[in-house]
Amino acid sequence: MFRTLKMYFGNRRTRTRNFCISIGLFFCIIYIIRVNHTGLYIVKYPGDQQNRNFDEYLMKYVNNYWTKTDTKKILFWTPFFNSWVWLDDAVKALKTCPVSCSVTNDRATLEDSDAVLFHANDLWKHKGFFATIHNVDVEMPNTRSPNQIWAVLSWEPLMYMWGTIKPHVFNWTIMYRRESTIYNPFTSYYKMSDEELNQQPKAKETTNYFKQKSKFATTLVSNCKDQARRYRIIKELQKYIDLDYFGYCSGNINCPAGVPASECGHKHLKHYKFYLAFENSYCRDYVSEKFWNAVDRRQIPVIATTKYNTELLPPKSYLNVFDFPNIKALAEQMIEIGQNETLFNSYFDWMQSYKVDSTSSYCRMCKELHANRPAQSYADMEGWLQDDVCYKSTPWSLVSEFLDRLMFDLGF
């Protein structure tokens, strides 16, 4: 009898194991078919954003409790990625601001604060797959005066939004999106007026950036699983051009021989003509430091972004993957530019008429606190965030990213 039971349960465990393996293989096959069918193995244009009117997500009020004060007080309620370094940054930035603001993270000053500032990514206690199922907010203020502004700040897309955001919690958004209450990009260039152009010192001769470059193309990637599948574009490009791939995902973690770790970033990368500045997702208005750092190094950034986002970039300063029928055509254009001194240098002509806007995020916020803005609150903050082509994280999307990277590593 015991032998029979042992054989039965043993066989049942074997059947269960085989069943689970079969189910796993089935879903892997389905995933591969799905990926090939939807074109994720090729560069697929994500589509352009259509909506440019976001009033439906906002509620504006007739009454305004704004009062004039010499110094506006800002309470930093959350850390910045679990660090309070942003408080120190704000103190330094506000020293050169034309209006006066003070900052603190002392919650005892809540009632006296003109504004309470939250970092978007620190609104939830948990992150990752578990957080997409179990939503836990951080502790929020337990009191609020009618003249107090609650603002949420982010330099990056909330594609990993680990929970819900209740309506009418936030009054202002300080983000990279153009329709934010306070527009807050990584870097912003603007076209100088005729008066500003006349004040610029006349260069004796045009800088030849081509002669400063000794290598062809490079990129540095540390996030190995991403919505944009950058690794597939990089692999395809490597078939046609000389591309040095650095970062954790490349398997080439260390700097090249003879290059100190401290110089593996800007000092080493600046020798390349092209830098692949691919974002890890396709998000409305998002242009990160990858693009601007390449510009600072006087490289031609190679990007993969929507036409809507290119409105934010200096004209003829980049190559966009989606402007070419395929990766091979992009590579051929890179080779042509990389061999032509005049053509290469022409990608920096825009610098003669554009200037960087160096105003800090904190100074922008301080200026708005001193301005008598109409009162408002976000009636549908999640709707505003979701009105994007940047896909928000779900359990399936995280599994999908994992599987695509796994299939890529296996050679599919």
PyMOL commands that set and color helices and strands:
alter all, ss='L'
color gray80, all
select helices_A, chain A and resi 2-38+55-57+85-94+107-112+120-122+129-133+194-199+210-212+230-237+248-250+261-263+266-269+289-296+307-310+321-323+327-338+341-346+349-352+361-370+381-386+395-409
alter helices_A, ss='H'
color red, helices_A
select strands_A, chain A and resi 58-60+71-76+100-104+115-119+149-153+172-175+182-183+188-191+215-220+243-246+272-276+300-303+319-320+354-357+376-378
alter strands_A, ss='S'
color yellow, strands_A
deselect
rebuild
show_as cartoon
